[in-house]
Amino acid sequence: MSITSEVATPKQLFIKAQSKSNGLTTSIFGGSLLLIGSIMLKVLPSELSITGFVIVSIGIIASIMGYYKIKEPDYSMTIDEKGILYQHRHGQWFIDWANVQRIDVPKANLGLELIDLHLVGIKLKTYPAFLQTVSQRLMTNMLMEQRPLLMHNNDDGCATGFCAGEDLVSKGKIKLVDGTVLTGVKAMFVQRMELLRKRLGFDIYINEAELDRAPKDFVALLRACQNDVLSNRD
C-alpha cells in the first residue's frame, strides 16, 4: 500500500479531526472567563451583576467544549492496508476495505435543488463483520448524533426533501442475512443504517468536523486507498 503522510509510516495514515484542535486553548480561555466573571460578580454593583453572569456562562460553555476536545482521541481515524479504524471517546468501529461498496459525499434534496451534505458516507456490502467491531456505547452515541439525518428524504413523495416519513419507528428485533437475531440498541442501530441507506444511500456517516480536509477530498483519499489495497490483494 502506497499511503504516505508526514505523520504516518508508509503503510499507515493518521487523521486528526478538526474538532480536536485548540482543546487546551479553549479550556484555558474558559477558565479565565470563569475567574473574571466570578471577580466581577463580587465587585460590581448588583444592578450590573448580569454582566458577570454572562461572562461566567460563556466561561462554562468554553470550558466544557475544551474538556471534550481534549478527551477525544488524538486521531479520529487510522487508515492502513486492512481498512478504516474510526476512534471516538465512546468507542470505535472498523471497516475492512473488502466490505466497502461505495464511498461518496451524501446528497439531499432541498426543494428542487440537490445539495452536498457536510459528511462522508460509506455503504457496506454486509453488516455482520462491521457490527462486531462497534461498541454498544458508540452505537448509542451515533444514534443520537444522526437524528437530524432522519429528516432528509429523497423519495418522490417528499417535495421539500425534508420529511419525517412513516418509517422512523424502530422494530423490537431484526434478523441479519446470516441468521443472527439482534435486539435492543444493536437492532435499533441496524435499522437506522438500513433507513439511512434507503434515504441517503449510505450506512455509515462521518462528520466533516472529524476529518482533516474537505469531505470531497477525503472521499478521494479513501477511494485511492481502497483501490490501491484491493489491487494489491488480487
C-alpha positions in Angstrom: 0.0 0.0 0.0 1.5 3.3 -1.0 -0.1 5.7 1.5 2.3 8.4 2.7 1.9 11.2 5.2 4.1 13.5 7.3 2.7 11.8 10.5 2.5 8.2 9.2 4.5 5.3 8.3 4.4 4.4 4.5 1.6 2.0 5.2 -0.4 3.9 7.7 -2.2 7.3 7.7 -3.4 9.0 10.8 -6.3 11.5 10.5 -6.6 14.3 13.2 -10.1 15.7 13.5 -10.5 19.5 13.0 -12.7 19.5 16.2 -9.7 18.2 18.2 -7.6 21.3 17.6 -7.3 24.1 20.2 -8.7 22.0 23.1 -6.2 23.3 25.7 -6.5 26.9 24.5 -10.3 26.7 24.7 -10.1 25.2 28.2 -7.7 28.0 29.4 -9.9 30.6 27.8 -13.0 29.2 29.5 -11.2 29.1 32.9 -10.1 32.7 32.5 -13.6 33.8 31.8 -14.9 31.9 34.8 -12.3 33.7 37.0 -13.0 37.1 35.5 -16.8 36.7 35.8 -16.6 35.5 39.4 -14.5 38.5 40.4 -17.0 40.8 38.6 -19.9 39.3 40.5 -18.1 40.2 43.7 -17.0 43.7 42.9 -19.7 45.1 40.6 -23.0 46.6 42.0 -25.9 44.2 42.0 -27.6 46.1 39.1 -24.6 45.3 36.9 -24.3 41.7 38.0 -25.9 40.5 34.8 -22.5 41.2 33.0 -20.7 38.9 35.4 -23.3 36.1 34.9 -23.0 36.3 31.1 -19.2 36.1 31.3 -19.4 33.1 33.7 -21.9 31.4 31.4 -19.6 31.8 28.4 -16.7 30.6 30.5 -18.6 27.4 31.5 -19.5 26.7 27.9 -15.9 27.2 26.7 -14.6 25.0 29.5 -16.9 22.2 28.6 -16.0 22.5 24.9 -12.3 22.4 25.7 -12.7 19.4 28.0 -14.5 17.3 25.3 -11.9 18.4 22.7 -9.1 17.2 25.0 -11.0 13.9 25.8 -11.2 13.0 22.1 -8.6 10.5 20.8 -5.5 12.1 19.2 -6.6 10.7 15.9 -10.2 10.3 14.7 -9.2 7.7 12.1 -6.3 5.4 11.2 -6.2 4.2 7.6 -4.0 1.3 6.5 -3.9 -1.8 4.3 -6.5 -3.5 6.4 -9.2 -0.8 6.3 -10.6 2.2 8.2 -10.4 2.4 12.0 -12.6 5.1 13.5 -11.9 6.2 17.0 -14.2 8.2 19.4 -14.2 8.8 23.1 -17.3 6.4 23.2 -15.6 3.6 21.3 -14.5 2.7 17.8 -15.5 0.9 14.6 -13.5 -0.8 11.9 -14.4 -1.4 8.2 -12.4 -3.8 6.0 -11.7 -2.4 2.5 -13.3 -5.6 1.1 -16.6 -4.7 2.8 -16.8 -1.2 1.3 -19.2 -1.0 -1.6 -19.3 2.8 -2.1 -17.7 6.0 -0.7 -19.0 9.4 -1.5 -20.4 12.7 -0.2 -24.2 12.2 0.5 -26.6 14.4 -1.3 -30.0 15.5 -0.2 -32.9 17.3 -1.8 -33.5 20.9 -0.7 -36.7 21.9 -2.6 -35.8 21.5 -6.2 -32.1 21.6 -5.6 -29.7 18.7 -4.8 -27.1 19.7 -2.2 -24.0 18.1 -0.7 -24.1 17.3 3.0 -21.1 18.0 5.1 -20.4 14.3 5.5 -18.6 11.4 4.1 -20.8 8.4 3.5 -19.8 4.7 3.4 -22.0 2.0 2.0 -21.2 -1.5 3.3 -21.6 -4.8 1.5 -22.6 -6.7 4.6 -23.3 -5.8 8.3 -22.2 -8.7 10.5 -18.4 -8.2 10.4 -18.7 -4.5 10.9 -21.2 -4.8 13.9 -18.7 -7.0 15.7 -16.3 -4.1 15.9 -18.7 -1.4 17.2 -19.2 -0.9 21.0 -22.8 -0.5 22.2 -21.8 2.8 23.8 -20.7 4.1 20.4 -23.8 2.8 18.7 -25.9 4.8 21.2 -23.9 7.9 20.5 -24.2 7.5 16.8 -28.0 7.0 17.1 -28.2 10.3 18.9 -25.9 12.3 16.6 -27.6 11.0 13.4 -31.1 12.1 14.3 -31.0 15.2 12.1 -30.2 12.9 9.1 -33.5 11.2 9.6 -35.4 14.2 8.3 -33.7 14.1 4.9 -35.9 12.2 2.4 -35.1 11.8 -1.3 -38.3 9.9 -2.0 -40.5 11.3 -4.8 -43.3 11.8 -2.3 -41.3 14.4 -0.3 -41.4 17.6 -2.3 -39.1 19.5 0.1 -36.6 16.7 0.7 -37.1 17.3 4.5 -39.8 14.9 5.6 -40.1 12.6 8.6 -41.9 9.8 6.9 -43.6 6.7 8.5 -40.5 4.5 8.7 -38.9 6.1 11.7 -40.4 3.8 14.3 -37.9 1.0 15.2 -38.9 -2.6 15.5 -38.2 -4.6 18.6 -35.8 -7.0 16.9 -34.2 -7.6 13.5 -32.7 -10.6 11.7 -29.4 -10.3 9.7 -28.7 -12.2 6.5 -26.5 -14.7 8.3 -29.4 -15.6 10.6 -28.3 -13.6 13.7 -31.2 -12.0 15.6 -30.5 -8.6 17.2 -32.5 -6.8 19.8 -32.1 -3.6 21.8 -29.6 -1.0 20.8 -28.0 -3.2 18.2 -31.3 -3.8 16.5 -32.0 0.0 16.5 -28.6 0.7 15.1 -29.0 -1.8 12.2 -32.5 -0.4 11.4 -31.0 3.1 11.4 -28.4 2.1 8.9 -31.0 0.5 6.7 -33.2 3.6 6.9 -30.4 6.0 6.1 -29.3 3.7 3.2 -32.8 4.0 1.8 -32.9 7.7 2.2 -29.4 8.9 1.5 -27.6 5.8 0.0 -25.1 5.0 2.8 -24.8 3.1 6.1 -22.1 5.0 7.9 -21.6 8.8 8.1 -18.5 10.7 9.1 -19.0 14.3 10.0 -16.8 17.0 8.4 -15.5 18.1 11.8 -13.9 14.6 12.2 -11.9 15.0 9.1 -8.6 16.8 8.3 -9.8 18.1 4.9 -12.9 18.8 2.9 -15.3 15.9 2.5 -14.8 15.6 -1.3 -11.0 15.5 -0.8 -11.4 12.8 1.9 -13.6 10.7 -0.3 -10.9 10.9 -3.0 -8.3 9.8 -0.4 -10.4 6.8 0.8 -11.2 5.7 -2.8 -7.5 5.9 -3.7 -6.5 3.8 -0.6 -9.2 1.2 -1.3 -8.2 0.9 -5.0 -4.5 0.6 -4.0 -5.2 -2.1 -1.4 -7.6 -4.2 -3.4 -5.4 -4.2 -6.5 -2.5 -5.4 -4.4 -4.7 -8.2 -2.8 -5.6 -9.6 -6.2 
